[in-house]
Amino acid sequence: MHRQADARDATVLAVDVGGTNTSCAVVDVRGGFFRKTFERRYSTKAEPSLYEPLGRFMAEAGAAGVGRPELLCVSGAGPVVGRRIALTNAPWGIDGDGLADRLGLPTYVINDFSAIAWGVLLLDPADPDELVQLPAPGGARVAPDPSGPVVVIGAGTGLGFGYALRDDGSVRVYPSEGGHVCLPVYDDESRAFSRWLEGRYGFAAGAEAGVSGQGIAAIFEYLASSEPSPSEAVREALAAPADDRPALVSKAADDGDRLCLRAMDMFVRLYARVAADAASVFMPSYLAGGIAAKNLARFTEGDRFMRGFGLGYRDHVRAIAARTPVFVVKDYAISIYGAANAAVHLADGAGRTPC
C-alpha cells in the first residue's frame, strides 16, 4: 500500500526522466494514500525536450477527464544545480523555472535517487509485493526501526545512491554520489579485477564499474579475457554491442553457462560489499536495493548476498551488518510515487531544498 500518513491531499503530476523512457503520471494523494489515475510513457531520445511530451500528456489527461494537477515534480539522473539538471542519460536537460512558466504549476526538480528514496518511504516492509527482505544466513530476519536513516542503493545502468533522514519528526531526503566510492576488493579475484579496471580507466575504479549493468559487462569481459575456450554464449555476448551484454550474460547464466555464472556471482558479491560499506557509513534503520526482478534468485540462493554483506574485519563492523535489515524493492513504479511524495512534502516545507 502506497501510504504516507502525514501527506496532505493533493493532485501531483509526477515525471521520471530516464535514458530510455520518460514516464508521466497524475498521482492522486488522499488520506495519505497515493494512487495513479492517469499515466503515459514517452521515448526520451525521440523528444526534442521535456516540454513536448508534457504538453501532450496534459492534453491527453484533460481529454480523459483527469483533474488538473496542483503540483509538478520531475526526477532525473544527475545533480540538481539551482532548479536544473543537466541529464547524464538524455539528449536534453530539465529546467524547473521553464516548466513552471509553461505549465503554471509549482515545480520541483529532484535527483532520480532522491525520488526513489522518497518512494521507498511509502512502501511497507511487511508486504513482500513491495519489499522483499533478504534473510541472514540461518534465516534470521531483523525488524526495521520505523525511525532513523534509510539508505537506498540501485544497480541499473549505473549505481545510484540516496538516503533519507527521519530523526527529528520530519523527513529529509538527500542524493548521493556514493556509487563512485572505491570498488571493494577483498580476495584475489576482486583484486585482480580491480587491477584490470585500473588499466582501463587509468586510475582505481569506483564501485559502479563493477556493480551496475556496465559492471556486469566489465566483469564478464575480464573473465572472458582469460578464457581459453569460450562457449558459444560467451562468443555471442562478446560480439554484441556493449549495452546488450548485461542482459545476454544474465540469460546465459540462467541457462547454466559456467563463465557467465561466475560473472553474475561476482557481481552479487561486490554488490553485497558496497551495501555493507553503506551500512557502516549510515548505520541505517534499513537498507533497500533495486535490481531486476528476474535476478532476485541470485541474491537469495545460497545466502550469496547476505554472507558477503555480513563479512567484516572487526567485531563491531560485523555487528552493524547483523542488525541492518536489507530489502529488495519489488515495486518499479517507485520513482513516480516518490516524485509525488517529494512534491507534497516540499510544497509544505516539510522536506529540505529539492536535490
C-alpha positions in Angstrom: 0.0 0.0 0.0 1.5 3.3 -1.0 0.9 5.4 2.1 2.5 8.3 3.9 0.3 9.1 6.9 1.3 12.7 7.2 1.0 13.6 3.5 -1.6 16.3 2.7 -4.2 15.8 0.0 -3.0 16.9 -3.5 -3.0 16.0 -7.2 0.5 15.8 -8.5 2.0 15.5 -12.0 4.9 13.2 -11.3 7.6 12.7 -14.0 10.6 10.4 -14.1 13.1 11.1 -16.9 15.2 8.0 -17.8 17.7 7.4 -20.5 15.1 5.3 -22.4 11.7 6.4 -21.3 10.1 9.5 -19.8 7.2 8.3 -17.5 4.5 10.7 -16.6 1.6 10.1 -14.2 -1.1 12.0 -12.4 -1.0 10.8 -8.8 -3.9 11.5 -6.5 -3.0 11.8 -2.8 -6.0 11.4 -0.5 -5.9 10.5 3.2 -2.2 9.7 2.9 -2.8 7.1 0.1 -1.1 7.6 -3.3 -2.9 6.4 -6.4 -2.0 6.8 -10.1 -5.1 8.0 -12.0 -3.6 8.5 -15.5 -0.2 7.7 -17.0 1.8 7.7 -20.2 5.3 6.8 -21.3 7.3 8.6 -24.0 10.7 7.8 -25.7 13.3 10.1 -24.1 15.6 10.2 -27.1 12.8 10.8 -29.6 11.7 14.0 -27.9 13.5 17.4 -28.5 12.9 18.5 -24.9 10.7 17.7 -21.9 8.1 20.4 -22.9 6.7 18.5 -25.8 5.8 15.2 -24.1 4.5 17.1 -21.0 2.3 19.3 -23.3 0.8 16.2 -25.0 0.4 14.4 -21.6 -1.6 17.4 -20.1 -3.8 17.5 -23.2 -4.5 13.7 -23.1 -5.2 13.8 -19.4 -7.6 16.7 -19.8 -9.4 14.9 -22.6 -9.7 11.9 -20.4 -11.4 14.0 -17.7 -8.5 13.8 -15.3 -8.4 16.8 -12.9 -5.7 19.4 -13.4 -2.6 18.8 -11.2 -1.8 21.2 -8.4 2.0 20.4 -8.2 4.7 19.1 -10.6 7.8 17.1 -9.6 10.3 15.9 -12.1 13.2 13.5 -11.3 16.2 12.8 -13.5 19.7 11.4 -13.3 22.2 14.0 -12.5 23.0 16.6 -9.8 20.4 19.4 -9.2 22.0 22.8 -9.7 19.6 25.5 -8.8 16.4 24.2 -10.4 18.1 22.5 -13.3 19.5 19.0 -14.1 22.0 18.5 -17.0 20.9 14.9 -17.6 23.6 12.3 -17.7 21.5 9.8 -19.8 19.3 12.0 -22.1 19.9 14.4 -25.0 18.3 17.4 -23.1 18.0 18.8 -19.6 15.4 19.7 -17.1 14.7 23.3 -16.3 12.3 23.8 -13.3 11.8 27.5 -13.9 10.9 26.9 -17.6 8.5 24.2 -16.7 6.8 26.3 -14.0 6.4 29.1 -16.5 5.0 26.9 -19.3 2.6 24.8 -17.2 1.7 27.3 -14.5 2.4 24.8 -11.7 4.6 24.9 -8.6 7.5 22.8 -9.8 10.2 20.7 -8.0 13.2 19.2 -9.7 14.9 16.3 -7.8 17.6 13.7 -8.4 16.4 10.3 -9.6 17.6 8.6 -6.4 16.0 11.2 -4.3 12.8 10.2 -6.0 13.5 6.5 -5.2 14.2 7.3 -1.6 11.0 9.3 -1.3 9.2 6.3 -2.8 10.7 3.7 -0.6 9.3 5.6 2.4 5.9 4.8 1.0 6.5 1.1 0.9 5.5 -1.4 3.6 8.4 -3.6 4.7 5.9 -6.3 5.8 4.5 -6.5 2.3 6.6 -8.9 0.1 4.9 -7.5 -3.1 6.6 -4.2 -2.3 9.8 -5.1 -0.4 11.4 -8.5 -0.1 13.7 -8.9 2.9 16.9 -10.9 2.4 17.3 -13.1 5.5 20.7 -13.5 7.2 22.4 -16.9 6.8 20.4 -19.3 9.0 17.1 -17.5 8.2 17.2 -14.7 10.8 15.3 -11.5 9.9 15.8 -8.2 11.7 12.8 -6.0 12.0 13.3 -2.4 10.6 13.2 0.5 13.0 10.4 3.0 12.0 12.7 5.9 12.6 16.3 6.7 11.7 18.1 6.8 8.3 17.1 4.8 5.3 19.7 4.0 2.6 18.7 3.2 -1.0 21.1 1.6 -3.5 20.2 0.7 -7.0 22.3 -1.1 -9.7 20.9 -0.2 -13.0 22.9 1.1 -16.0 25.0 2.9 -13.3 25.0 2.6 -9.5 22.6 5.0 -7.7 22.6 6.0 -4.1 20.2 8.1 -2.0 19.3 8.4 1.7 16.5 9.7 3.9 16.8 11.1 7.5 13.8 10.7 9.8 15.3 11.6 13.2 13.7 14.9 14.0 10.0 14.4 13.3 10.4 15.4 9.6 11.6 13.7 6.5 14.7 15.0 4.7 15.9 13.2 1.5 19.4 13.6 0.0 21.0 12.4 -3.2 24.5 10.9 -3.1 27.3 10.0 -5.5 28.1 7.0 -3.4 28.1 4.8 -6.5 31.6 6.2 -7.1 33.2 5.2 -3.8 36.1 2.8 -4.3 35.3 -0.7 -5.7 35.5 -3.1 -2.8 38.3 -5.6 -3.1 38.5 -8.4 -0.6 40.0 -11.5 -2.3 42.4 -12.5 -5.0 39.8 -12.4 -7.8 38.4 -9.0 -6.9 41.9 -7.6 -6.5 42.8 -8.9 -10.0 39.5 -7.4 -11.4 40.3 -4.1 -9.8 43.8 -4.0 -11.4 42.2 -4.9 -14.8 39.8 -2.0 -14.4 42.6 0.4 -13.4 44.3 -0.5 -16.7 41.1 0.5 -18.5 40.5 3.8 -16.6 44.0 4.8 -15.7 43.0 5.1 -12.0 41.5 2.9 -9.3 37.9 2.3 -10.4 34.8 3.2 -8.4 32.1 0.8 -7.2 29.9 1.5 -10.2 32.5 -0.1 -12.5 31.6 -3.5 -11.0 28.2 -3.0 -9.5 25.8 -2.0 -12.3 24.8 -3.1 -15.7 28.0 -1.8 -17.2 29.7 -3.6 -14.2 28.3 -6.9 -15.2 29.6 -6.3 -18.7 33.0 -5.4 -17.3 33.2 -8.5 -15.1 32.2 -10.6 -18.0 34.9 -9.1 -20.3 37.5 -9.5 -17.6 36.7 -13.2 -17.1 36.4 -13.8 -20.8 39.8 -12.3 -21.4 41.5 -15.3 -19.8 39.1 -17.9 -21.1 41.0 -20.3 -23.4 37.8 -22.0 -24.9 34.9 -19.6 -24.7 31.4 -21.1 -25.1 29.0 -20.1 -27.9 27.1 -17.9 -25.4 30.3 -16.1 -24.4 31.3 -15.6 -28.0 27.8 -14.2 -28.8 28.0 -11.8 -25.8 31.5 -10.6 -26.8 30.3 -9.9 -30.3 27.2 -7.9 -29.2 27.1 -4.2 -28.6 28.3 -3.3 -25.0 24.8 -2.1 -24.0 23.4 -5.5 -24.8 26.0 -7.6 -22.9 24.5 -7.4 -19.3 21.2 -9.0 -20.5 23.0 -11.6 -22.6 25.3 -12.5 -19.7 22.4 -12.8 -17.3 20.4 -15.0 -19.7 23.4 -17.2 -20.3 23.9 -17.6 -16.6 20.3 -18.7 -16.3 21.0 -21.3 -19.0 24.0 -22.6 -17.0 26.9 -21.1 -18.8 29.9 -21.5 -16.5 31.7 -18.2 -17.2 28.5 -16.2 -17.1 27.5 -17.8 -13.8 30.9 -16.7 -12.4 30.3 -13.2 -13.7 26.9 -12.9 -12.0 28.2 -14.4 -8.8 31.0 -11.8 -8.7 28.5 -9.0 -9.4 26.3 -10.1 -6.4 29.3 -10.4 -4.1 30.6 -7.0 -5.0 27.1 -5.5 -4.6 27.0 -7.0 -1.1 30.2 -5.4 -0.1 29.1 -2.0 -1.4 25.9 -2.3 0.6 27.9 -3.4 3.7 30.1 -0.3 3.4 27.0 1.9 3.2 25.6 0.2 6.3 28.8 1.1 8.2 28.7 4.7 7.0 25.0 5.5 7.7 24.0 2.8 10.3 20.5 2.9 8.8 17.2 1.6 10.1 17.1 -0.4 6.9 18.8 -0.6 3.5 16.8 -1.1 0.3 18.2 -2.0 -3.1 16.9 -2.2 -6.6 17.7 -5.0 -9.0 15.9 -6.5 -12.0 13.2 -8.8 -10.6 14.5 -11.7 -12.7 17.8 -11.6 -10.8 16.2 -11.8 -7.4 17.1 -15.5 -7.1 20.8 -14.7 -7.4 20.6 -12.6 -4.3 18.8 -15.2 -2.2 20.2 -18.6 -3.3 22.8 -20.0 -1.0 22.8 -16.8 1.1 25.2 -15.4 -1.5 24.4 -11.7 -0.9 23.9 -11.8 2.8 27.0 -13.9 3.5 29.1 -11.2 1.7 27.1 -8.4 3.4 27.9 -9.8 6.9 31.7 -10.0 6.5 33.9 -7.5 8.2 37.4 -7.3 9.7 36.2 -6.1 13.2 33.5 -7.5 15.5 31.6 -4.2 15.7 31.6 -3.8 11.9 30.1 -7.3 11.6 27.6 -6.3 14.3 26.4 -3.3 12.3 25.7 -5.6 9.3 23.9 -8.1 11.5 21.5 -5.5 12.8 20.8 -3.9 9.5 17.7 -5.2 7.6 18.2 -5.5 3.9 15.3 -5.3 1.4 14.9 -5.7 -2.3 12.5 -3.2 -3.9 9.9 -5.0 -6.0 7.7 -2.0 -7.0 9.2 -0.5 -10.1 6.7 2.4 -10.2 8.7 3.7 -7.2 10.2 6.7 -8.9 6.7 8.1 -9.9 5.3 7.6 -6.4 8.5 9.0 -4.9 8.3 12.2 -7.0 4.7 12.7 -5.9 5.7 12.1 -2.2 8.5 14.7 -2.6 6.1 17.2 -4.1 3.6 17.2 -1.3 6.4 17.3 1.4 8.4 20.0 -0.3 5.3 22.1 -1.0 4.6 22.1 2.7 8.2 22.9 3.6 8.4 19.5 5.4 11.4 18.4 3.3 14.7 20.1 2.6 15.5 22.1 -0.5 14.9 19.8 -3.6 18.0 17.9 -4.7 
